[in-house]
Amino acid sequence: MVQQIKKAAVIGSGVMGSGIAAHLANVGIPVLLLDIVPNELTEKEKLQGLTLQDKQVRNRLSNEAIKKLLKQKPAPLTSKENLQLIRAGNLEDDLAQLNEVDWIIEVVVERLDIKKKVFEQIDLHRKQGSIVSSNTSGISIEAMAEGRSDDFQKHFLGTHFFNPPRYLKLLEIIPTKKTDENVLAFMKQFGEEVLGKGVVEAKDTPNFIANRIGTYGLLVTVKEMMKGGYSVGEVDSITGPLIGRPKSATFRTLDVVGLDTFLHVAKNVYDQVEGSEKDVFDPPAFMKTLLEEKRLGSKTGAGFYKKVGKEILELNYETLEYGERKKLKTAATEMAKQAKGLKNKLKALLYSEDKAGQLLWNISAPTLVYSAQLRGEIADDIVAIDRAMKWGFGWQLGPFEMWDAIGVKQSVEKMKKQGLNPPQWVEEMLEKGFESFYKKDKDGHFYYAQGEYRPVEENKKVIHIASLKEAKGVIKKNSGASLIDLGDDVALLEFHSPNNAIGLDIIQMINFAVEEVEKNYKGLVIGNQGKNFCVGANLAMILMEAQDDNYFEIDMVVRRFQEAMMKVKYSSKPVVSAPFQMTLGGGAEVCLPTASIQAASETYMGLVEVGVGLIPGGGGNKELYIKHLDSMPKGTNFDLQKVANKVFETIATAKVSTSAEEARTNGFLNQYDGISMNADHLLSDAKQKVISLFDAGYRAPVKKKIPVVGESGYATMLLGAQSMHLSGYASEHDLKIAKKLAYVLSGGKVPFGTEVDEEYLLEIEREAFLSLIGEPKSQQRMQHMLVKGKPLRN
């Protein structure tokens, strides 16, 4: 059996196939992308004098798919360089090369007869022991494997990725009766630890887990909308973040997925079930009309919504015309907005008898019951079902977690009054005195199964901060951050201020954390499990102080932030930062001076202060410049001006990485910094990095002088900014900010090549930062960002 996947092949180069190939390339696996040979020339190929025998014609489909990867949004590749790992081929000339790969993934059209022909060819050319899988979203895995060799069948299973593969966490793995248990175990581990997925084992049933329940819930919602006379916009206004679902809610999700794709998935179930379940999976007539009229959603420009100019209009499902988008606002929705925590929001909504409450109850209750009915049929336990819905559909709570949140006993009583009967096992659970599907206590996290609570199994690399706090408490906390014992003599500094914005409270905890760790621990991880790592400093506080002319206070805060970052940098124990998602401004400044960065693959890092009329003030300019200098090959005469120019451009244009890989390209990460593909393993990986550094005899870095480009370098950096200003791409105020930034990076009025110390660079950085805060146009930019959430160009 394959013990390691060194090379892979993807059969089918459509959006899904090329997306899977891109994700494999993202983790460093070379991929052969194969598709059929075209049977006719394009007009362009005819003009070029090509024939059907030419290689570029025969590989056209896979070649075009590879090129499209660079243009797709959101980007399937974490770095453009990863494209080099994907090689084009076709299903006639290149089948022999399947003998060289360890994993073959089929992603062709959803027809069993075609898939079986493809697998017949694969079986002839694959090497013994190589893994073969299908990315089908609903066709029987058992049926596909029929007639294949014994070795093929032992190494065959379903691997259902969700689109887009880079971003959506869920990977459903579906074994057949003949799949070798070792193959199944290997693919689960590979999916989680190498591909960074949330892996769920599903049974070979129509649409597996997430699409089965997700499609049911969406169709129930459509039918309740029609029954209750709600509009498309009204439904979306209450079926999104208000109930712990994505912003795209119901119908915006359908527009993104594509109505054709959704109806195809629904038909998979419709064709294979009976009775009342079949009725649910029969879409309303208006949806079939939209399909006929090619109103499929985002890809055709019209679906449940249509953009006209700057306005987004909603579909009237009775007339199929578009009109003004509506929102549903009731006493229950207002009460839910005020409630703290999703559990309280859901209770406020689902037990309300107003228009919003009735709709949410009527779509939620049947979905909860349906999920319970399918336990055992689509998955072995409720944990797999909950995880599939969270990882595949972006639900904050899975069906059974949601049921717990609203109260199982109370909700079952309401269901039964309305003639909606949960399956027998749920009623038996309540009769036996078990009143929730999950429970947490000092011994761990448990789920209900067959008359008892069983431990929820998780990879040991998954760390839950909330559970850590419950089990061990905290070492110290304030309003902005907590210091927690991570175990194995490593501490964790967790930010938990609103948006994790940095203020004096967090700065105080950084200082305490470093002092405590130097005395009692091997090292420190700076990380959290919020929505984003940190989106910067507390902008509202800075603006308020500036408007009150309280520059002494601002100077004190900035100075303390700089001092705290120097304390982190020169700590005698290793400090490792664990950024993820938005890591902007002050968030990036926290990471740059740490002994090492362990970033989640999806980390969007940048020094973005120019967007609010400022430059970095917490040492970010200095640290990014030093990081670039340190990455230069030792013992060579590198171009100091080139380094300064690169850092100047990165900060002046507020460049933000689209991945951790790109953050490395932008110089925020170096060769010693790590990237975690699975964000759930990030804190564990960072903790292990601390231990490794400590065990290797970590010593604080030695302070050294920094060479700068001085006055001549300052002039060189400004040339580009002045050119942009003269051509109208940069405003007068942009130029003023650029001058301040260039002055700081150049080291001020000193000769080229002068070596200065860090304190000097911090001083001129702080002076520049404070001078820009006093500018009315900078204050306008700050105000605009706080109110509108986007930069102002003035």
N, C-alpha and C positions, 0 to 999 in steps of 0.2 A: 504493500500500500504506500501511496505517496505520503512522505513525512513532512514535506515542505513544498510550497508552490513557488517555483522559480520562474516559470513561464506559463502563460495562459493563452487560450484562443476564444474568441467570441464569434459565434455564427449568427449573422444578421446585424446589419449596420444602421438600422433605423435609430430613432431618437433614444430608445431604451438601450439597444445594443451598444451604440457608440458611447452612451453615458456610462454604462458598466465598464467598458474598455477604458474610459477616461479615469474612472475611480480606481481601477487596478493600476493604471499608470501613476496615479497620485500616491500610491503606496510603494511605488518602485518596481512593479512587476511588468516586464515586457509582454506585450499583447499582440497576437496576430488577429486582425479583424477581417473576417471573410463574408462575402455576400455573393449573390448569383451573378452570372455573366450576362450583360445586356444583350438583347437580341436585335437591336437596331442602333444606328448611329444618331447622335444629336447633330443639329445643324452646324454647331461649332466644330465638331469632330470631322464632319464632311469637308468643311472649309480648310481644315488642317491636313486633309489628304489621308486621314487615318482609316483603317479598316477594322472589322470586327475581330481580327486576329491580333491587333496591337495590344500590348500589355496595359497601356494606360486606359484603353477602352474596356478591356476585360476586368480591370480593377476599378472601373469608374465609380461604382456605388460606394465602395468602402473608402476610396480616396476622397470623394466629395464629403462623406460623413466625417472624416478626420478633419478636413478643412473647416467644416461648420462648427467644430468644437471651439474654435477660437472666437467665433462670433456669437455663440449662444449666450443668453442671459436667463437666469444666473449662470455664471461661468462653471462648466463641468470640471475644468482643470484647476488645481490649486496653484499651478505655475505653468506658463506657456511652454517651458522647457520639457515638461512631461510628455508633450506631443511626440517627442522623439522616440518614446518607448512604444508607440503604437505603429504597427506595420500593416499596410493594406495587402489584401490578396483576394482570391475568388474561389468558389466552391468546385471548380474543375481543375485548375492548375496547381492549387496549393494544399489539397487535402493530405498529401503525403507528409506535410509539415506538422500535422496533428500528432505525429509520432514523437515530436520533440517537446510537447507541452505536458504540464502536470494537471491542468484543469481546463475542460472544454465546456463553455456555457452556450447553450442554444437560446437564441432570442429571435426566432423567425415568426412568421405570421401565425395567428392563433387558430390553426386548423390541425387536427390530429393526424390526418393523412399525410400532410406535408411534413410535420414534425417527425413522424415515423420513418419517412424516406430519408430525412436528414440524419437520424440516428443510425439507420442502416449503413450509411456511408461512413459515419464517424466510427462505428464498430469495426469496420474494415481497416481503418487507418490509425486508430489510437494505439498507444502502447499499453501493455498490460499494467494494471494498477493505477492508471490515470483516472481522475475523477471526472465524471460527466454530469451536467445538471441542466435543467430547463428553467427559464425565467417565466414560465407561463403564469398567468394571473388566475387561471381557473380550470384548465384542461387536466384530466386525471393523469397523475404521475405514473400510476400503475399501468394504465393503458399505453402510455408512451414506451414503456420498457418491454412490453410483450414481444417475444420473438428474438430478443437480443441475446448475445452470448452470456454465459454465467458470470464471467469477469466484469462485463459491462453492467449487468444487473446488480452485482455486489457494490459497484462504485457509482451507482446512479441515484440521484435524488432531485427534488425540486429546490431551487434557490430563488425565491421571489423577492426581488429588490423593488423598492418603491421609487417613483420618479419625482424629482431628479435624484439619481443614486448617490451623488456626492453629499447632498444635504439631508435627505430623509433617512432617519435612523433605522427604521425597521428592515430586518431581513428575516423573512419566513423560510424556514428550512423544513422540507416535507420528505420524509423517507418513504420508501416502498417497503413491502413485506420482506423483500430480499436485500435491502440495503444493509451492508456490513455495519455493525454497531461502532466499530473503530472509525469507519469513514464518517459516520454521523457525528461522533464525538470530535473528530478532527475538524470537520467543517464548522461546527458550532464555535470551537475555540478560535479557528482562523477568522471566522466572520466577526467575532467580537474583538479579538486582540490585534489583528492585522488590518482588517477592513474598517474597524471602528464602529461596527453596527450593534444595534440591540437585537439579539438573535432570539427568535421564538420558534419552538418546534410545533408545527401544525400537522393536522391530519389531512389525508388526501380526500377532501370534500370540496364542493363547489365554492370557488373564491377564497378558500382557506379561512383565515380568521378575520383580519382587519377589513377586507373588502366585503365580506359577507355581512358583518354587523354594520359597517359604515354605509354600505349601499341601502341596507334595510332602513337605517335611521334617516337617511336623506329622503327616501321615497315616502316614509311615514310623514316626514315634515312637509313634503310637497302636498300630500293628500290632506293633511290637517290645515294647511294654508288655504286650500280651496274650500274645504268644509266650513272653516270659520270666517272666510271672507277677508283674510289678511292679504297685504300686498307683499311682493318680493322684498322690498326694502324694509318693511316692518319686521319680517321674519329675520332678516340678516342683522337688524339692529339689536336683537335680543338673543341670537344663537351664536354669538362670537365670544369675545373676552368676558362678557358679563357672566357667562356660565362656564368659563374655563376652556373655551375653544379658540381656535385661531381667528385672527382679524377677518379672514376671508369668509367666516361663518358658513352659511349653507350654499347660497346661490353664487356668490363670488368664487367659492371653491369649485362648484360645477363648471363655471366659466373657465377657470384655470385648467382644470382636468380635461375639459372638452366634452360636450354632450355626447358625441359619438362614442368616445371611450367609455363614458359612464353607462350608457345604454347597452353597450356590448357586455360590460361586466354584469349588469343587472340581468341580461338575457341568459348568461351562464347559469345563474341560479334558477331563473324562471323555467328553464328547460329541464331542470333536474329535481324539482320539488313539487309537492302536491298541496291541494286544499287551500286554506286561508293564507298560508305562506306564499303560495303561487300568486294569489291575488295582489299581495303587497308588491311583488316584484314585476307586476305588469304596470308600466308607467302610464300616466294620464295621456289622453289623446293630444293635448297641446304640446307635450314634449316630443311626441313623434312627428308632429307638424314642424316644429323647430328643426328637427333632424333633417326632414325632407327639404326644408328651405335653406339648409346649410348655415343655420344660425347656431353655431357650435360653441360660441364663447370667444375667448380672447384671440384664438388663432384665426377667426373669421371676422373679427371686429364687432360682432353682435351676438348676444345670447340672452341671458337673463338681464344683462346690462348692456348699454350701448353708449359710447362716448360721442357726444356731439359738441364740437369745439372744446371748451374746457369743462363742460357740464357732463356729469354721468347720469343717464336716465335709466329708469327701471322698466322692466317688461310688465305690461298688463296681460296676464295669462288668459283673460277672457277675450280680449280684442286683438291680442298679439301686437299692439301698438306700444310705443315707449312714451313715458311721461315722467314727471318730476318724482325724484326719489323720496320716499316717506320713511319716517322713523316711528317706532311705537314707544310712547312715553306714558307710563301709568304709575299709580301709587306704588306698585310692587317694584317696578324698575328703579324708581327713585330711592326706595327703601334699600334695595340691593346695592345700589351705588354707595350708600352710606355705611353698609355693613362691613365689618372687618373680617377678612378671610373668606375663601371661596365656599366653605361649608355653610357659613351664615348667609351668604348671598343666595346659595341654592335653596336653602330652607325658606328664605323670605319670598323667593319667586315661586317655587313649586307648590307651596301650600296656600298661595294667594288665589282668590277666586276672580280676580280681575282679568282683563283680556290677555295680558302678558302671561300671567300665571296659568291660565287655562291652556294656552298654546304650549307652553313649556312642559306642563304636566302631561298633556296629550301626546307629545312626541317623545318625552323621556320615559314614561312608565312602560309603554310597549317595548321600547328598545332594551330596557333593563330586563324585562321578562324574557324577551327573545334571547338575550345573551345568556341568561340562566338556563333556558331550554337547550341551548347548544353546548353547554358544558359537557364534556365527554365525547361529543360528536365532532367538534372542530378542534378541540384541544383537550389535554388531560386535566387541566385545572384552571381556576379562575385567574391565577397570576398571569398565565400566558395570554389570556384574553385581554386583561387590563393592559399589559405591556404592549400588546399589538396595537391597541387603539391609541395609546399615548405616543408610541414611536411612529406609527404609520399615519395617523390622522391628526396628530398634534393636540390631542385632548389632554388637559391638565390632570384629569382624573379618569381612570378607566371605568367601565360600567359598574363594577362591584365596589370600587372605591367611591363612586358617586352615590351608589345605593347606601353605603355606610354613612356618607355625609348627610343625607336627608333623613336618616333613621330607617332601618329595615322594617322594624315592627310597625311603626306609624304609617309608612308608605304601603306596606302589604295590606293593612286594614283598609286604606283608601282605595287601593287597586281592587280588592275583593268586593267592596261596596259598588264599584262600577262594573263588576262582571269580568274583570281582568284577573285571571288566576295564575299566580306564579307556579312553576313546576313543584312537584311534591317534595323534592329535596330541600327547597327553601323553607317550606312550611315545617318540615321535620326538624330543620335546623333551629327554628324559633321554638318549636315545642320542647326541644331538648335544652332550652335555656341559653342557646348561643344567639346573641342579638346583633352580631356584626360579622361580616365576612372576613375581616382582618382584626388582629389585635397586636398591640405593642406593649411590651413590659421590659423590665430590667434584663430579661433573658434573651430578648430579641424581637423579631418581627415574624408574625405567624398568619397563616390563612386557613380558612375552614375547608375541610374535605372529609366527607363520610364520617361525621360524628365526632370529629376531633380537630384541634388546631395543629397544623404542621408548619415547620420552619420554612420561611420564604428563602429559597436558595439563590445566592448571588455570588458572583465572582469576588474573590477576596480583594481584588483591586478596587472595588466600588466602595467609596467612603461617603457616608451621609453625615454632614456636619450636625444636623438637627439631632440625629441619634447619638452622636458623640457627646453632645451637650447634655442630653437626657441621662446618659450612662455615667459621665464623668464630671459634669458641671463645667464651669469655666474657671480659668486661673484668675482672670480679671476682665472686666468689661466696662465700657461707657456707652454713650448714645451712638457712637460712630463705629465701634469695633470691639471685638472680643479676642482674647488670647485663650487658646484651647490646647489641651494635651492631645496630640495626634497618636500617641503611643510610640514605643521604641525610642524614647528620649528625643522626640521631635515635637516642636510646638507649631501651632497654626495661628496666624493672625488673620482673622476674618473681618472684612469690612461689611457693615450692614446699615450704613446711613442711607437716607433716601437717594436712590440711583448710585449708591456707593460713592457719592461726591466727597472729595477730600476737604475737610475743615480742620479746625484746631483739635477736635475730639479724636479724629483719626491720627493726626500728627502726634498727639500725646501718647496714644496707644502704640505707635511705631517705636517711639523712644523707650517706653516701658518694656515692650516685647524684646527689643535687642538686648537691653540690660538683663532681663530675666533669663533669656536664652544663653547669654554669655556665662551666667553663673551656674545654670542648672540643666541645660539641654545640649544635645549634639548640634542642633541647628534649628532654623526657622523656615517655614513655608508661609508665603503671603498669598492667600487665595480665598475664594468664597464660592458660594453656589447661588448667587443672584442671577438676574437676567443677563447682566454684563459684568465683566471684571471691575471696571471703573471708567466712567465717562469724563473724568477730570475733576478740577477743583470746584468748590461751591461758588458758582458764578453769581448766584443771587446775592450771596453775602458780600462778595467783592464789589459788585455794582452798588449795593446799598451803602457800603462804607465810602466808596468813591463819590457818590452823590452827596454824602454828608461831609465831604472834604476830610475824611478821617484817614489820611495817608499814613499816619504813624501806625495805626492799627494794621493796615494792609502790609506795610513794610515789615512789621513784627511777624505776621503770619507767614509771609513769603520767606523771611529769614529762617523761621523755625522749620519750614518745610525743607529748605535747602540743607539745614543742619541735620535734620532727621535722615535725609537721603545720604548724606556723608556718613552718618552713623551706621546706616545699613551697609554702605559700601565697604567701610573699614572695620566691620564687626569681626571679632576674633573667631566667631563661629559662622559657618556658611548659611547665607540667606538665599533661598530659591523662590522666585516669583512664579505663579501659576496662572498666567492670563488666559482669557477665553472671550469670545465674542467681542463686543466693543471695549477696546483698551486704548482710550484716547486721552490726549493732553496729559494731565497729572497722572492718569492711569499708566501711561507709557513711561512717565518720569519715575514712577515707583519701581518699574521693572528694570530699567536700564542700568542702575547701579548695583543690582543684586549680583551675587557670586555666579549665579546661573539662572537662565530662564527656561522653564518647562512649559511650553505653550500648547494649548489645544489647537488642533489642525485648523478649526474655524476661529481664528483670532484676527480681528481687524484693528491693527495697531497703527497709530500715527500721532504726531505732535500737531494738533489742529488749531492752536491758539490764534493764528492769523485770521481765522474765520470769525473771531469775536474781537478783532482789532488789537490783539496782543501778540506777544511772543512767549515761548515757554519761560516760566519763572522759577521752577523748582530744580533747576540744574539740567533740564532736558537738552538744551543746546550743547552744553559741555559734554554730557555723557554720550550723546549720539556721535559727536565729533571724535571723542576718544575711542568709541567702539569701532568707528571707521578706521582710525589710525591703527588700532590694535589688530585689525583684520588684514593689514598690509603685510606682504611677505617680509620676513625679517632679513636684515643684511642687504637690502636693496635700496637704491636711491629712488624712492617713489616721489610722485608729483604731489607736493603738499597742497598746492593751489587746487589741484583736481579734487582732492579729498574735501577741502573747504567748500568748493563749488557744489559738490554732490550733496553735502549736508545742507547747505544754504537752499538749494532747489527743493529738497525733500520737505524742509520746514516751511519755506516761503509759499509753496503750493499746497500746504496742508495735506500731503500725500498720505493716504491710508491704505494699508495692505488689504488685499481681498482674501488673504489666507495667511497662516503662519509661515508657509513656504515663501510667500511674497514678502513677508516681514523680514525674512532672512535676506532676500534680494535687496530690500531697501536699507539694510544695515542695522535693523533693530535687533536681530538675532545673529549670533555668530556660529561658527562651526561646533562650538562646545555646548551650545544651547540645544534643547531637545524639543521634539514635537510629538504630542500624544494624539493618535488618530481617534481614540475613543475618549470623548470628553468625560465620561463617567470614571475613567481611570486616571484623570489628570492629577488629582491630589495625591493619589498613591504613587504615581510616577515621580512627582515632585519630592515627596517624602523619601523615596528611594535614592533620589539624586542627592539630597541632603546627607543621608547616611553614607553614600559612596564618597562624597567629598570629605566628610569627617574621617572616615576610615582610611582615606588616602593621606591623612595628615594635613588637613586644610590649614592654611595660614592666611591671615588678612593680606590683601595686596599692599605693596610698598608704595608710598606716595612718590610721585615723580613729576617732573616738569613737563609741560605740554608745548610742543612747537606750534606757533601760529603764523598766519600769513601777513599780519600787520597791515600797515596803511596801503601798501601797493595791492595786497590781496583784497582789501576792502573795496578799492576802486574797481578791481576786476569783477568782483561779485555784483557790484551795482550796475555794471554795463548792461547785463541782461534785463534787469528790472527796469532800467531807464528806457531801454528799447521797447519793452512791453507797454510802458506808460505812454511813450510817444505814439505808438501805433493804436492806442485806445483800449488795450487789453487790461491795463491796470490803472486804477484811479490815483488821484493825488495822495489819498490816504494810504492806499496800498504801497505806494512808493515810500512814504514816510515809515511805514512798518518795516519795509525791506531794508531801509537804511539802518534802522535800529538793530535788526537781526544781523546784517552784514558786519556792523561794528562789533557786536558781541562775538561772533564767530571768528573775526579777524584778530581779536585780541586788542583792538583799539589802536591808539597812536604809538605803535612800536614798529621797529624795522622787521621786514620779512625774515622768518626763521627764528625770531626771538622765542625763548622758552619761558613760559609763565607758569605760575602755580594755579591750582584749582580755585583757591579762595579768591584770587584776583578775577578769574572768569565769572565766578558766582556773583561777585560784587557788581561788575559792569552789566551782567544779565539782570540783576535785581533792579538796578537804576533804570535800565531801558524798559523793563516791565512796568515799573511805577510811573515813568513818564508817559507811557502809552495809556495807562488807566485814566490819567487826567485829561486825555483828549476827548472832546465832545463826540467826535465821530466814532471813536472806539466804544464809548458808552452807548451810543445809538446801536452799534452792532451787538453789544452784549444784551441790551434790552430786546432787540429783535429776535435774538436766539432764544431767550427765555420765553418770549410770548409766542413766537411762530415756530420755533424748533428748527429753523434753517438759517444759513448765513445771509447777511445783508451786504450788498455791494454799494458802498457810498463814497 
